[in-house]
Amino acid sequence: MGSTIIRLIDTTNEKIGQLGALLILPMVGVVVYEVIMRYIFTAPTSWGFETTTFIYGIHYILGLSYTQLHNGHVAIDIFEAKLPTKKRAALSIFTSLVIFFPTFTCMTIFSWRYALDSWRNWEHQSTSWSPPLYPFKTIMAIGFTLLLLQNFSKLLKDWQIVTGRQGEEKI
């Protein structure tokens, strides 16, 4: 059961991370278009800068859980690196339960409230282009949810290490 949950979360975040990485392509396209319009035709767009900001924000938020999956977040592991595997996993469980889960559970809950409030008010950016903000705030909430789930997967993996059950189930 634990391995099934781990596999589901990890596979989901792997695929979303790979798709999110592709957002760099339209972002570069928008930047190139904006540069051409601004400097060659002297006709800058009203939407170019905001569009690149939105695309990069989505790229960033969807990359959080992918980075967690691949253990790519910045960590100061001076003491942890010297610990044996089981003690390192136990320390990871402790820090996840004491620091990560309380913090990111709140971040996830409040980001969903933020998104729902934006949908209720049909919130738009207060610029001349005035794009809707609710889809982007929803993606932010999804990103925090995926990060929370990915850390739950890590917690299950660490628990398997601590209890000596790692590798018992097919992953």
C-alpha positions in Angstrom: 0.0 0.0 0.0 2.7 2.5 1.0 4.7 1.7 -2.1 1.6 2.3 -4.3 1.0 5.7 -2.7 4.7 6.6 -3.2 4.7 5.4 -6.8 1.5 7.4 -7.5 2.8 10.6 -6.0 6.3 10.3 -7.5 5.0 9.5 -11.0 2.5 12.4 -10.9 5.2 14.9 -9.8 7.7 13.5 -12.3 5.3 14.0 -15.2 4.1 17.4 -14.0 7.7 18.5 -13.5 8.6 17.4 -17.1 5.5 19.2 -18.5 6.3 22.3 -16.4 9.8 22.4 -17.7 8.4 22.8 -21.2 6.9 26.1 -20.2 10.3 27.7 -20.8 9.6 27.3 -24.6 6.5 29.6 -24.8 8.1 32.0 -22.3 11.2 32.4 -24.5 8.8 32.8 -27.5 6.9 35.6 -25.7 10.2 37.3 -24.7 11.6 37.1 -28.3 8.3 38.4 -29.7 8.3 41.3 -27.2 11.9 42.2 -27.9 11.2 42.2 -31.7 8.1 44.3 -31.3 9.7 46.8 -28.9 13.1 47.3 -30.5 12.5 46.6 -34.2 8.9 47.8 -34.7 8.8 50.3 -31.8 5.5 48.8 -30.8 5.8 47.1 -27.4 2.9 44.9 -26.3 0.8 45.6 -23.3 0.8 42.0 -22.3 4.4 40.7 -22.9 5.9 41.4 -19.5 3.0 40.1 -17.5 2.7 37.0 -19.7 6.4 36.1 -19.1 5.9 36.7 -15.4 2.8 34.4 -15.3 4.5 31.7 -17.3 7.6 31.7 -15.2 5.5 31.7 -12.0 3.7 28.6 -13.2 7.1 27.0 -14.2 8.5 27.7 -10.8 5.5 26.5 -8.7 5.1 23.3 -10.7 8.9 22.7 -10.3 8.8 22.7 -6.5 7.5 19.1 -6.1 9.7 17.9 -9.0 12.7 19.3 -7.3 11.7 17.7 -4.0 11.3 14.4 -5.7 14.9 14.6 -7.0 16.2 15.9 -3.7 17.3 19.2 -5.4 16.3 21.8 -2.8 19.1 23.6 -1.0 19.9 21.9 2.2 22.6 22.4 4.8 23.6 18.9 5.6 26.9 19.2 7.4 25.8 17.0 10.3 23.2 14.9 8.5 25.8 13.7 5.8 27.8 12.0 8.5 24.9 10.0 10.0 24.1 6.4 9.0 21.2 5.9 6.6 18.6 5.0 9.3 19.5 7.9 11.6 19.5 10.3 8.6 16.0 9.0 7.7 14.8 9.4 11.3 16.1 13.0 11.4 14.3 13.6 8.1 11.1 12.3 9.6 11.5 14.5 12.6 12.2 17.7 10.6 9.4 16.9 8.2 6.9 16.5 11.1 8.1 19.5 13.1 9.0 22.0 10.4 7.9 21.1 6.9 4.3 19.7 7.4 3.1 22.4 9.7 4.5 25.2 7.5 3.4 23.8 4.1 0.0 22.5 5.4 -0.7 26.1 6.3 0.7 27.4 3.0 -1.5 24.9 1.1 -4.6 25.7 3.0 -4.1 29.5 2.7 -3.2 29.2 -1.0 -6.5 27.4 -1.7 -8.4 30.0 0.2 -6.5 32.7 -1.8 -7.4 31.0 -5.0 -11.1 30.4 -4.1 -11.4 34.1 -3.0 -9.9 35.1 -6.4 -12.5 33.0 -8.2 -15.4 34.3 -6.1 -14.3 37.9 -7.0 -13.4 37.1 -10.6 -10.1 38.9 -9.8 -8.2 40.5 -12.6 -4.8 42.2 -12.6 -5.1 46.0 -12.2 -3.2 46.8 -15.4 -4.3 48.0 -18.9 -4.3 44.4 -20.1 -6.2 43.2 -17.1 -5.7 39.4 -17.3 -7.6 37.2 -14.9 -5.6 36.1 -11.8 -7.8 33.2 -10.5 -6.2 30.6 -12.8 -2.7 31.5 -11.7 -3.7 31.5 -8.1 -5.3 28.1 -8.6 -2.1 26.8 -10.1 -0.2 28.2 -7.1 -2.5 26.2 -4.8 -2.0 23.1 -6.9 1.8 23.5 -6.7 1.8 23.7 -2.9 -0.5 20.7 -2.8 1.8 18.7 -5.0 4.8 19.8 -2.8 3.0 18.7 0.3 2.2 15.3 -1.3 5.7 14.9 -2.5 7.0 15.4 1.1 4.5 12.8 2.3 6.0 10.4 -0.2 9.4 11.2 1.2 8.1 10.7 4.7 6.9 7.2 3.7 10.2 6.4 2.1 12.1 7.5 5.2 9.7 5.5 7.4 10.5 2.4 5.3 14.2 3.0 5.8 13.8 3.5 9.6 11.6 0.4 10.0 13.8 -1.7 7.6 10.9 -2.3 5.2 12.6 -0.6 2.3 12.5 -2.8 -0.8 10.0 -5.3 0.7 7.2 -4.2 -1.7 7.7 -3.9 -5.4 8.1 -0.2 -6.3 
